[in-house]
């Protein structure tokens, strides 16, 4: 019975219908009368199909075990996981490391900075940890190269049935051997396969290991771009089951690739990261971090900030809190997955793609939309957004149309900046703060019963009557 429990636990990332789940449990108790060492091709294929070989490994547990093992021992463990004996299969399971994990987890899983998986030169100079793609297939190829066993491994892979997983592993081996012409031809085969097959899985291991690898090599970025776009569009079109973290990770990968290749962003900021006077702030909870959502990122040049990826809601905040009366304004890209909004205190606001409503929210929650009367007319590439703090009010407008005007109490969050969602890649240009702002000499962060700017890490409520977190005054 222990076998069935372990098997179901390890298949936690996909949904198994109730009847089939009971069959899985029963299968763990069945013994087949087969002579020792004998395996039939049809049996191996049936086992791979029935038990979904790609998902039989606990990726994080295997990663922890191999990190703690000597290289030779780790190689054998990984080889058995990816290329099991007496099975005509190639397994390419994946998982994502938790985002921003505790230091012991970083050591146990041997995590590199998140952005190093996209740029091995370390030219990105960011130390965000977690959210990394993990796969025994990637680790196996890496160790094979270190131990000079690429020819041995390639021979085993070539002997397995040709399918998407097998081509993916051959492609990783070609890249490891620096056979880039072969890698390009395999990319063509891979593209054809994923274009023609139905999308049946929420997270797709072969696609992940290929795309997360090729983006590190400039000579393979162009050939792989269409595959990245295809996988991203398949997710947008809701083909197959949905995985929230897979959707966000692929979206981050696509937008990062567009920045690296100069596509879809105009003008193209050359520097990865926020400018010194601005601080990127993700909205992160135990769910988003524990699921392994990607890190947010911005790219900048003088007068331009482009949003590349998000963990969840993403903010780019001016480094200093502000008080007094002032205006923050700039030219922000408009629609077609390029929306970006101004944020003043604990409130962000901007027009929706329908142009007749204002979407807005606080740091904790999205808030009900507000009708824009009259609706905005046709917009250009950018709109001029203005946020004003004066006479106790905050007012957001675009192209001269007022979107939101609401009280701005002294106890509100004192930061201003930009807000954007995880699924867009907006750009802000010529953002400036004018008027009579001043830096407060004291911040009162616990003065309002609404607790503006505070976010419970777990699924608790905050602010107001009956909330889990409330303000108590002595």
N, C-alpha and C positions, 0 to 999 in steps of 0.2 A: 504493500500500500504506500510505502514511503516514496516509491518511484513515481507514482501518479501525482502525489502532492508536489514533489520537486518539479515535475514536468509542467504542471499548470502554473506554478509560481514563475517559472522561467519564461513563460509565454504571456507575461502580463501586459505587453504593449499592444496586443491586438484582441479584438472581440471574438470569442468563440461561442457560437450558438449553443443553447442549453443541451440539446440532444447530443451534438458532437462532443461537447465537454464531457458528458458522461461516458461516451465511447472512448475518449482519451484516457479517462480514469480507469476504465476496464482494460484498455490495452496495456497499461502498466503492469497488470497482473497476469498476462498471458505469456506462456513460454512456447516457442516454436521448436519442433523436433527437427533440427537441422544438424548434420554432421559438423563437428568443430572445424572452423577455418573455411567452411564452404559458404559462398555467397553467390546468389544468382543476380544477374543484371536487373531483371524485372523486379526482384525483391528490393534491391537497393533503391530503384527509382520509386517504387511504391512507398517505401519508408520515408524517403525524402519528401514525397508529396503529402502523405497523410500527416506526418508529424512536423511539416514545415521546417525543414532543416535549418533554414536561415535564422530562425528565432530560438533554437534550442540552447544557445549559450547565454549565460548571464555576463554581459560584456564588462560591466564595472567590476564584478568579482574576479573575472579572468584577468582583467587589466591589473588589478591589485596584486594578484598572485604572481603574474609574470614580472611586474616591476620589482618584486621582492626576490626573484629567482636569478641565478647566474644566467648569462646570455645563452649558453648552450641548452640549459634546461628550459628557459623561457621559449626558445625557438621550437623545441619539440612540443611543448604544450600548445603553442599557437598553431603549429602545423596540424596537429590532431584536431584542433577546433575548426580550422578553415578547410582542411583537406582530410576528412576522416577516412580511415582505412576501410576497405571493403564497401565503400559508397562511391558511386559515380557522380559525385556532387562537388560543388565549390560553395562554401558558406561565406556570406559576407554580412554578418550581423553588425548593427551599429547601435550606438547610444550617444548621448551628449552628457558631458560632465556637468554637475551642478554649477551654476553661475555664482561667482564670488564665494567659494566655499571656505571653510575654516582651514587654517594652515595644516593640520594633520591630514585632511583629505587631499590637499595639494600634494603632499609628500606620498601618500598612499597610492594615488593615481598617477604620479609623475607628470603633473600638468605643466605645460609651457604656457606663456602668455597667449591669450586668445588670438591676437592678431598675427602671431608668428605662423599659424597654420595657413595664412594667406600670403605671407611675405617672409621668406626664410632669411632675408638679409637683415632683419631687425631694423629696417629703415623707418618703420612706423613709430618706434619709440613710445609704445604704450605698454603698460604692465597690467592690464585687465586680465584677471585669472578666472578660468572656468568657462562653461559654455562650449568647450572644445568638442569637436567630433572625435569619437573614440571607436575604433574597430580593430578586432584581432587581425583582420586582413592587412591593415596599414602597418601594424606592429610587426607582423610576420615578414613583410617585404623589407621593412627597415632593418630588422635583425639579419635577414638573409644577406643583405648588402654588407653589413658590418662583419659578418662571419664568412664572407666570400662564398656564399652558398646560392647565389642567384641562378647559376646553371642547373643545379640540382632541383631547386624549387620550380623553375620553368619547365623542366621535363615532367614533373608530376602534374602540373597544371595543364600542360598540353595534352596529357593523356585523359583528362576528364571531358565529359560531354560538353559540347559547345553551347553555351547559352549566355544570358546577360551577365551572370556572376562570373563565369569563366573568362569572358572577354574583359570584364572589369579588372580581374586579377592579372591577366596577361598585360593589360595596359599599364598597371602599376609597376609590373616587373620591367617593361620596356623603358619606362621613365627612369626607374632606379638604375638601369644599365645605360642610361643616356642614349638610348636608341630612339630619337625623337621622330624620325621618319616613320618607323614602325608604329610609334604611339599615335601619330596622325592618322595612319590608315586604320588602326583599331578604333579611333574615335569615330570615324565614318561608319564602321560596322555598328558601333554602340549606339550612335544616333539613329540609325535605321531601326534597330531593335526597339528602342524605347518609343519611337514614333508610331510603330505598328501595334505594339502589344497593349492590351487594356490595363488601366491603372487599378490594381486590386489591393494595394497595401497603403497604409497611412504613411509609413516611413520607408524609404527605398534605399537599402544598403548599397547596392552596386552603383546607383547614380551618385550617392553621397561620396563614396570613397574616390570615385573618378573626379567629380567636380571640385571637391576640396583639395585634390592633389594638383590637377592641371592648372589651377589658378595661380600656383606658385611659380610657374614657368612662363615667361613672356612669349616664347615661341609657340606655346600651346593655347594662349588666351583667345586668339582669334578663332582657331578651329573649334574651341569648346563653347564659344559664346552662344551659338544657336542652341546647343543642348541645354545650357543654363536657362535661356529664355523659354524653351519648350517645357522644361520641368516646372518652371515658375508659372507659366500660363496654364498648365494642366491643373495646378493647385488652385489658381484663381477661378478656373472653370468648374471647380468642385468635382473633378474626376477622381473617383475613389474615396475611401474613408478619409476623414480629416484628422490631422494631428496639428495642434496649435503650434507646438515648438518647431515642427518640420516646416510649416508654412513660414514662420518668422525667420528661421535659419536660412531657408532658400531665398527669401526676400532680401535678407542682409547680404547674402552671397551675390545675388544679381546686382544690387545697387553698388556694392564694392567693385565688382567687375566693370560696371559701366564707368565708374570713376577712373579705374586703372587704364581703361581703353579710351577714355574721352568721349563716351557715348551718353547722350541723354542729359548732360549737364552743360549749361552754357550761361556764363563763362565757367571754365574748369578751374577750380581752386587747386593749387599745387601742393599745399601743405596738409598733411594728415594731422588731425587734432584741432582742438579749439585754440583761439588766440589767447595770449596770457591774461587778458582782462576778463575773460569769460570762462564759465565753469559748466561742463556737461553734467546733467543730473538725470539719471533714469528713475522712473517710478518702479520700484522693485519690491516684491513681496515674497513670502516663503514659497508660493506656488510658482511664480515666474522664475525665481532663482533655482528652486529645487528641480524644476522641469528642464533646466538647461537652455533657457532663452538666450539669444545672442546679446552681446554688448552693443550699446549705442556708439555711434561715431560721427564726427563732423570733419569736413575738410575746409580749409580756409586759404584765402589770399587777401591781399589788402582790399578792404571794402566788401568782401564776399565771404559768406559762410554757407556751405552746402551740407545738408543732412544726408548721411550715407546709410545708416542703419539705426535701429532702435531695439532696446530691450522690451519696452512697453510704451507708455507715453514718455516722451523725451523732451527735456528742457535744456536750453542753453542760456544760463543766467549770468547777468552782469555780476562781477565778483564782489561788489560792495552793496550792502543794503542801502536803500535811499529813503529819505524823508523830504518834506517840503513840497513845493508845487513844481511840476516838470512835465516834459513831453518826451516820449520815446517814439521814434518813427523810422520807417524804412520801406524799401521796395521788396515785396514778397511775391514769390511765384504763385500762380493761381491754381487751376484745377488739373485734371488728368493725372492723379496720384502725385501732385506736387504741392499740396496745400501746406501752409505754414502760418502760424498765428502769433500775434503779440500776447505776452503774458504780463499782467500787472498785479502784483501781490499774489493772492490765491485764486486768481481768475484769468483764464485765457479765453479768447473769442476771435472768431473769423467767419466769413461767409461759407455756406455749404456749396456743393457743386451745383445745386439747383438755383443758386443765386437769390432765392427768395426767403431763406432762413439763415439765422446765425447759429452756428454750433459753438458751444462754450462749455466750460467745466472748471472744476477746482483741481487741486493736486490729488485729491482722493477720488473724485467721481466726475463722470459726465453729467451735465445738467440739461434740463429740457431746452429744446431749440426755441429761438425767438424769431418771430416773423419780421422780415425786412419790408418796409413799405416806404416808397415803391421798391420793387425788386431791382437788383443791380442789372444794368445793361451788359451787353457783351464785353468781356474783359480782354485785355492783352496778355502778354507773357507774364507781366508782373502787375501788381496793384500797389498803390501807395497806402500803407497802413499807418495809422496814428493812434497812439494811446496817450491820454492826458490825465494827469492828476491835478485837480484844482478845486478849491472850495469844498473839500470833503467828498468829492465825486471822482470816480474813474470813468472815463469814456473811451470806447473803442470805435474807430471809424475806418472805412476804406473808401478811397476815391471820393471823399467828401460825404459819404453816406454814414450816418450814425448806426452802429450795430447794437451797442450796449451802453447804457449809462446807469451806474449803480453806486450806492454809498461806498466810500473807501475809508473805513474806520481806522483810527490810530492803531488799533490792536491787530490789524491785518498783517499778513506776511509781507516783509519789507523788500522783497526782491523783484526785479523786473527782467524780462528777456524774451526768448522765443519758445514756442511750444510746437511740437509736431507729433504725429502718430507713427506707429511702427511700420505701417504699410505704404508710406509715402517717402519721397526724396526731395523735399522742398529746398529752395535756395533763398537766402536773405541777402540783400545788397544795400549798402550805404545806410546801415542802421546807426542812429545817433540819438543821444540824450541831450536835451537842451532845457532852458528855463532856469529855475532856481532850486536844483536839487541840493540836498545836503546829506552828509553822512551822519547818522544819529550817533550820539555818544553812549547810548544805552538801548538795548533791544529787550522788549518785554514779550517773550514768546509764549507766555502762559497767562495772558490777560483776558482772552476771549473765551466764552463757554463753547463756541463753535470749534475751537482748536484749529484754526486755519493753518495750513502748511504742514500739519502733522498727519502721518500715514501709519496705521497699524500694520506691522509686518505680517501678522496672521489675520485670519478672517474675522476681525472684530470690528465693531462700529466705534466711531469717535465723535464727540461733540454732541451737545443737545441732551434732552431728557431721555432716560432709558438706555443710553449708549454704554458700551463696555468700558470705554475710556471717557471720563468726564473731568471737568475742571472743578476742583474743590478749593474754596477760599477759606482761610483761617477765620 
